[in-house]
């Protein structure tokens, strides 16, 4: 399936062979421990999947598996993992210009850029993260411009974007702070200019929507404004249809994001938020979720005040939290949320709390919890199988199932 020597790297370090052509509409998964994320863990359990959906789950001695079903076994079974913010599918493994579609530098404000138009469903990095149990990603245009474009939600399986994507336009990605600032006479050059430009665009979008509404109310006599893709996209933010995902790290930038959300009554997600622990009360009062930076992000620049304990502190305060692989312009081209959650579990989060940040809690923030994030009857058959504690580096993902398809399986 791979098109490069990268496949050998996967086989060597992950000891996995990907069998994506193996479509299994009927599969049962037995686990010594099954973490459903919808209740207590099930010991000696089984998950039954038919036609891509979970049809039964419970203790193995209470559920009969039809003889025609393929049966997989593992010590630990979890829902397929969810990466709450990634650029995989846009950032390519080769790190060459031809496979780097995550950031358009021609203008600071470009919310009209659609993620689905740039997503490469056959990027090798997708195969790699899937080998660790990641079955769903929230990916799109990277931080680094004031508004870099839209994001999508996709399964880590499928030959084309249309086959993999389950939400074409989930959020609009924005950046506040030095990462979005320009040098010389280009704008924005300061934090003040950054916020002024954001406010100005949202005001234009509000006026655009008002003109559309007046034209609609006037019927045949009304003349709507000429279509503007940028203002239409921002209009969905103003109407509450889409959130604005704001990447920032300093406390002062987090505070600016919260003020912007209050002023325009829009939904935002805080992304990165290295200094979120300094504004816990403000974030909680605003009812804003946080997609925390990768636990092992490099602690320099805007990240220099990051803490391994940020996720634990936010969870303890009752703030919705998810973890992410994040984005860096060079290497690593992607992290793995399994490892990020493992480090968070060693720094204040309990095991199941850490697992929630990359399963059901991530799904809830992304608005996809009706389909994924937990093992429940009626949900997608997305399952990760491990030969030990998933957060131990000596454990392996021995299988991965997406919508009933066995897409990764260990060869011993």
C-alpha positions, 0 to 999 in steps of 0.5 A: 500500500505504501509508495515509499521506503517509509513502509519498512520503517513502520514495519520495523518500529511498529511491527505491523502490516497494514491490510487496508484492502481487507474489508470485514463487515462482520468482526468481533473483538475480544479483550481482556480489558475493554475501555468503552469510555461510556461507563466502567471498563469491561473485563473479558469482554467482546465488541461485535461490529456488523456493517460498520457499526457496533451491534453488541458489547459486553462480557464475552460469556453473555454475547454470542459471536456468530461463527461467520464473524472474524475474531480478533483478540487483544489484552486491552481494547479502546475506542479508536483514538482521536487527534483533536488537532493535526495537520496530517494529510496537509503536512507531508512526510517528505518535508518538501514543497510539493507535499506541504499544503498546510499553510498559504502565505500569500495573505494573513486572512483567508478563512475561505480556504477549504481543507478538503481541497488540499487533503491528501488521504494517501499521505504516508503519515496517515498510515503511520499514526493509524498504526498506533490506533488513531482512527479519526483526525481533526486536521486542516490549515496550520497555525501561522497566519491570522486566519489560515483556512478551514479544518475538517474531520476525517477517518484515517482510512480511504483512498480519497478525501471524499471517502475519508472525510466525515465533516468537510468544514468543522472550524476556521483556524486562526492564530493570535500572537507572534506566530501570526505577526509579520516583520517590516511594514507588513500587517499584522505587526503587533498584537493590537493590529492583530486584534483590530484586523480580526474585529474588522473582518468580523464586522464586515461579515456581520454587515454582509449578513445583514444585507443578505437578510434585508434582501431576503425580507424584501423578496423580489425587490431585494438585491443581495450583495455579490457573493463573497466566500470570505464573508460567507465563511465568517458569517457561519462563525457569527451564526454559531454554525462553526467555531473559530479555533484560535491558536495562542499561547501567552496568557495575554493572547488567551485573554484577547481571544476570550474578549473577542468571543464575548464581543461577537458572541461567537463560539471559540476553541482555545488551541495550544494555550500553553499558559492556560493554567494562568487563566483557569477561572476566566476560561471556565467562566467563558465555557470555552474548551481547550485543545491543549498543545502536545504535552511534549512540545518544545519549551521555547518561544511562545511555549517557554512557559508550558507545563506537563500538568496543564491538561490535569489542571484544566480537567480538575477545574471542569474545563473540556480538554482534548489533546493533539499532535499539533504542528511544527514547520520542520520536524517532527512532521507529526507527533502521536496523541497516544504518547502525548496522552501517556505523558499527561497521564504521568503528570496529573491525569488518571489513566481514564482521564488521559484516555478520555482526552484522545477519545470521548472528550475529544469527540465531544469538543469536535461535535462528533461524539454521536459517531465516535469516541466511545464503544457503544451500540450504534456507533462506528466500529472504530477500535484500537487493540493493544498487547498491554497498557496503551500508555506504556512505551513497551506496548504495541498497537496490535490491530486497528479497526475502522468502521468494521474494516481491519486496517492494521494488524500485527504480524508475529 
